[in-house]
Amino acid sequence: QVQLVESGGGLVQVGGSLRLSCAASGRSFSSYAMGWFRQAPGNEREFVSGISWSGGHTAYADSVKGRFTLSRDNAKNTVYLQMNSLKPEDTALYYCAATPVSWYEVPVGSYVYDYWGQGTQVTVSS
């Protein structure tokens, strides 16, 4: 079992930045690929970014490429999503997720992820 707790969400103006954190506890964090998903009201949950458990491979949705950066610190059992140049369309509930896969894999489908946090709200005001 892996427990995930997100933090760092909040209200920010257009063009601002936030850093989301996802702290994991339980079984070996370093063996899990980690992903961030988001869901806005009325929309389906969508992939934002993911990172392999080695940290050497990352993936981003086209909508956030060049603005968001995902990293992980296996010694602290934490992943970080740095979000810059935020837009109103980034407003959503952001979820952290984990799944045990091969060291290089970065799954983008939500169905692959076994463990989920409760989410942290990000609101970008114009």
PyMOL commands that set and color helices and strands:
alter all, ss='L'
color gray80, all
select helices_A, chain A and resi 29-31+88-90+110-112
alter helices_A, ss='H'
color red, helices_A
select strands_A, chain A and resi 2-7+10-13+18-26+32-39+46-51+58-60+68-73+78-83+92-100+115-116+120-125
alter strands_A, ss='S'
color yellow, strands_A
deselect
rebuild
show_as cartoon
